[in-house]
Amino acid sequence: MASLTVRQIDEALKKKLRLRAAKNGRSMEDEVRTLLREAADEAGHAILENFEPSTKRSAARGRNVEPANGIACVLLIIAGGIAAYKSLDLIRRLRERDIHVRVVLTKAAQEFVTPLSVGAIAGEQPFTDLFNPAHEFDVGHIRLARECDLVIVAPATADLMAKLAGGHASDLATTIALATDKRVLLAPAMNPRMWSHRATQRNFAQLQADGVSFVGPNEGEMAEAGEAGTGRMAEPLEIVAAIERLLAPSSERPLAGKTIVITSGPTHEPIDPVRYIANRSSGKQGHAIAAAAAAAGANVTLVSGPVNVPNPPGVRVVHVESARDMLAAVDRALPADIAIFAAAVADWRVDNAYKEKIKKSPGARTPSLSLTENPDILSTVAHRTKQRPQLVIGFAAETQNVLANARTKLAAKGCDWIVANDVSPSTGVMGGDRNTVMLVTRGGVENWPPQSKDGVAAKLVARIAEALRQ
Ligand SMILES: Cc1cc2nc3c(=O)[nH]c(=O)nc-3n(C[C@H](O)[C@H](O)[C@H](O)COP(=O)(O)O)c2cc1C
């Protein structure tokens, strides 16, 4: 019966059937039986129950299946890092959201998680080999690269980032990443020294320039005892949020492909090891802009002074203390398409901060502080001739003559837009949840109505998207 069926179908369908059968490791006749059985199961045809022994049937069910139409499918590449264990949770979180997950494990990844546990959680067998006759008879790596909506690498090791930046195709993971026509999202995870190494930073910049999206790495404790810094893989739910943003229709991602660096919060300028000069900025506005820009599809690096607000999802956050640290972190984040300087950077710092805590002792002279000017981050970046972002936006926090001061700042700093707000204590803007701003551009002034800081962020992102379109 099966051979009759195969002979009587047209060539195109026969070819599809042949590919499908080989991919599932079945003969064409078995494939036809399986298809018929599945159709019969659906239609409730008990007549086909005895078609094959039941043990064979249940074995077939465990094999990889095509994602149904309309269901998002992501290809997750797990590389060989300690954080690979978190990728099991990532698979679970994606499946909870009805996202079909296909998994590729590098050779090194299999030292950290087994294909068995990955397969059990993903609900299908993971792929591990480039030279696998069962999958490669029809160039399976190309199909894996194309038959998904998004390629994710989590954890992305330093090694894999280097290979991807160099365009290698030396194993299944790198070959897929090179062959795909889909967007690629990387969640780096490595020791902080590996992350900050010039080679890794060079690869990171290259991959960003190639249009690769990133989530994390975050700051925090490393798996290695006593090690902390930037290099932790983003948490699974942060990666899920980044995936959902990338899977959203392009109309909801007007900043897709754009790289943005944003500063936020205050800076702390040390007086001695325990005291510092600060200001009342909470970071709420800058963090809200970072979240809105990431939600609009941008690749965002947020350089944040010391704040108590959580890191926005899907944003790479670099925590700094002083104005000089902030400028250095901004420089490392460049080149970028857009720079938004929302941080309240201290204008001055203590000239020679004390190395030890200043002691108060009876009869001793009250210490006096000599101040020196801090670098002006907005002006420095806006006046760059090389690596100047296409759009440089500054914030002007004023307590008087808001518009006049904002106009002066726009001209003096050489930026493109100024978002000006009145931060007099009576407005409650500093530390509050609402803001009333004016957008000052070379073309004129827009008075935006009072609204939440999230509202200001969303409107600013929409204005940026509009400006880039023009
Ligand atoms: C215990 C252990 C933990 C490791 N953790 C990491 C890591 O977190 N990040 C990283 O980039 N490399 C890490 N490595 C090094 C990678 O496993 C190594 O560079 C490997 O070649 C990566 O291969 P892949 O990128 O093809 O998966 C670790 C190695 C060992 C032995």
PDBQT file of the ligand as one rigid body, heavy atoms in Angstrom, charges set to zero:
ROOT
HETATM    1  C1  LIG A 501      35.278  24.721  33.734  1.00  0.00    +0.000 C 
HETATM    2  C2  LIG A 501      35.342  25.602  32.534  1.00  0.00    +0.000 A 
HETATM    3  C3  LIG A 501      34.498  26.685  32.460  1.00  0.00    +0.000 A 
HETATM    4  C4  LIG A 501      34.521  27.535  31.341  1.00  0.00    +0.000 A 
HETATM    5  N1  LIG A 501      33.682  28.599  31.307  1.00  0.00    +0.000 NA
HETATM    6  C5  LIG A 501      33.737  29.439  30.269  1.00  0.00    +0.000 A 
HETATM    7  C6  LIG A 501      32.879  30.572  30.219  1.00  0.00    +0.000 A 
HETATM    8  O1  LIG A 501      32.055  30.802  31.098  1.00  0.00    +0.000 OA
HETATM    9  N2  LIG A 501      32.985  31.403  29.164  1.00  0.00    +0.000 N 
HETATM   10  C7  LIG A 501      33.892  31.187  28.150  1.00  0.00    +0.000 A 
HETATM   11  O2  LIG A 501      33.937  32.015  27.248  1.00  0.00    +0.000 OA
HETATM   12  N3  LIG A 501      34.683  30.103  28.163  1.00  0.00    +0.000 NA
HETATM   13  C8  LIG A 501      34.641  29.236  29.180  1.00  0.00    +0.000 A 
HETATM   14  N4  LIG A 501      35.462  28.134  29.205  1.00  0.00    +0.000 N 
HETATM   15  C9  LIG A 501      36.350  27.901  28.058  1.00  0.00    +0.000 C 
HETATM   16  C10 LIG A 501      35.589  27.260  26.900  1.00  0.00    +0.000 C 
HETATM   17  O3  LIG A 501      34.954  26.071  27.298  1.00  0.00    +0.000 OA
HETATM   18  C11 LIG A 501      36.551  27.011  25.740  1.00  0.00    +0.000 C 
HETATM   19  O4  LIG A 501      37.020  28.246  25.253  1.00  0.00    +0.000 OA
HETATM   20  C12 LIG A 501      35.903  26.227  24.620  1.00  0.00    +0.000 C 
HETATM   21  O5  LIG A 501      36.853  26.062  23.598  1.00  0.00    +0.000 OA
HETATM   22  C13 LIG A 501      34.672  26.913  24.081  1.00  0.00    +0.000 C 
HETATM   23  O6  LIG A 501      34.198  26.187  22.976  1.00  0.00    +0.000 OA
HETATM   24  P1  LIG A 501      32.874  26.645  22.201  1.00  0.00    +0.000 P 
HETATM   25  O7  LIG A 501      32.945  28.135  22.072  1.00  0.00    +0.000 OA
HETATM   26  O8  LIG A 501      32.981  25.975  20.870  1.00  0.00    +0.000 OA
HETATM   27  O9  LIG A 501      31.710  26.149  22.945  1.00  0.00    +0.000 OA
HETATM   28  C14 LIG A 501      35.437  27.267  30.288  1.00  0.00    +0.000 A 
HETATM   29  C15 LIG A 501      36.264  26.143  30.365  1.00  0.00    +0.000 A 
HETATM   30  C16 LIG A 501      36.206  25.340  31.469  1.00  0.00    +0.000 A 
HETATM   31  C17 LIG A 501      37.140  24.136  31.516  1.00  0.00    +0.000 C 
ENDROOT
TORSDOF 0
